[in-house]
Amino acid sequence: MHLTRDEERLLQGERGDTLRRAMEILVALGDIYGAERLVEIKSAQIAGVSYKTIGDAGLEWISDLDGRVAVPSILNPAGMDLLRWREMSIDEDFARKQLEIIDAYRKLGIMIECTCTPYLLYESIASRGDHIAWSESSAVSYANSVIGAMTNREGGPSALAAALVGKTPLYGYHLEENRVPTHVISVETDVREYGALGFLVGRIVGDGVPLFVMRSRPDRDDLKALGAAMAASGSVALYYVKDVTQEPPQYEPSACEHIVVDEEEIMSVYDSHADVDIVALGCPHCSLHELERIADLLEGRRVSKELWICTSRRIAESAPETVRRIESTGARVICDTCMVVSPASERFSHMMVNSGKALAYIPGMCGIKASFGSLEECIDAATGGS
Amino acid sequence: MEIKCHRVSGGCAGGPALVTRERISFLGNVNPETGMVVDPSHELYGRSIAGAVLIFPGGKGSTVGSYVIYQLRKRGLAPAAMINLRSEPIVAVGAIISDIPLVDRVPEWILDVKDGTWVVVDAGRELVVLPDGSVHV
């Protein structure tokens, strides 16, 4: 890989050990994937925040770094609500370690906002055509597909290295020629829950680039759910929806695999949920519009089961009245974390979700059963249909 | 005997070879508190990777594996050096953050090196140094 003289100096350690290591990570990845050079990035989003996922080793590594990020950088969800963790029955040891991790990131100049939907907080964090280094799989998918920015699926350490240097190796989805569709997915039914469609299609296309042709018209919340599910059940980083998202670059339709998805297949993702003991919404984190929809659906009801609604702190704080309406039913609006990366999920036995991403991860990461339902079915299950 | 290789993570270290033809997922295959391979289905099951020159095709699995390597290093249980046919991001990043020499792009017969052979990995000079007669033929 070609390096500029300044980049060579960083690699030789002339500006300290932290930047040397960060450069080593970027150069190693560039070599592995055949990048010609590094490219400047507009922003970074860093996964590896929950103590549950990175443990003491991750905490030690981050704590040993010494420096400041070079571009606006934001975090992925932590393992608990940073303020209301006691209400989530998080134990003191976990909370102490989690707060140490947050503090270590703060010292590096990273914005302490723990969310999988950074694009809902700051419009300026990524625009069409920007190179960025994001590492939350659903945020990567949204940035590439809906915003039209360019990012690979970064690991936690590589996103952090990119944030410190302000650059990332130019390969993969940073190059136009890798952004062409590999699959054409014809959806022959009106889609109600895009998370179910995404869960199904992610398993089919793996790490491909699907182009959807469908008669229903997903909005931004739907696209968020669709991309998140495909990134979890497969490893999709980029997709297109004809006439809804940006157009793909020129491609050869005959080189694509053609797949037809019907109503029955989508319905196969839905599951019985008679014995659920918790219902969780907000994976990825709820938008303001989704919080309002949930508040409306809960109007006049009381929850009979645990109901968590996960969102970013900034969104919750921007809508105190909506949060109050939701919480007056006994449901909780939980910030900074989600049902997948928090150990709090582990004390239940069966979780109901409207997220294809949570459906893919909950059984393995939390060791409990997960079932899928529509938003309305989830609210009904939590309120006992009252 | 010296063979050319490609540097992924810098440094120079030697140790007894521990060789496998199977890929390794540090998350799940290796216990970070003991340095032992704990996955019963892995060829190296029951062996310790601490202090060895670990020779394997490459890594697999979750990116958290990078942090497992770091944890091994902090506990003094990491391999002294690692050699891959082709490194991938998880092992590469794990080696870099842990200051473990790691090289790749070596000939495939490296997987025929006898276990326990003293191997030196000089990542700075992009060389692997082996004694003569160290390879199964």
Interface residues (C-beta under 8 A of the other chain):
Chain A: R21 E24 I25 A28 L29 D31 I32 A47 G48 T53 I54 G55 D56 A57 G58 E60 W61 G155 G156 P157 S158
Chain B: H6 V8 S9 G10 P32 T63 V64 S66 Y67 V68 Y70 Q71 K74 R86 S87 E88 P89 I90 A92 V93 I96 I97
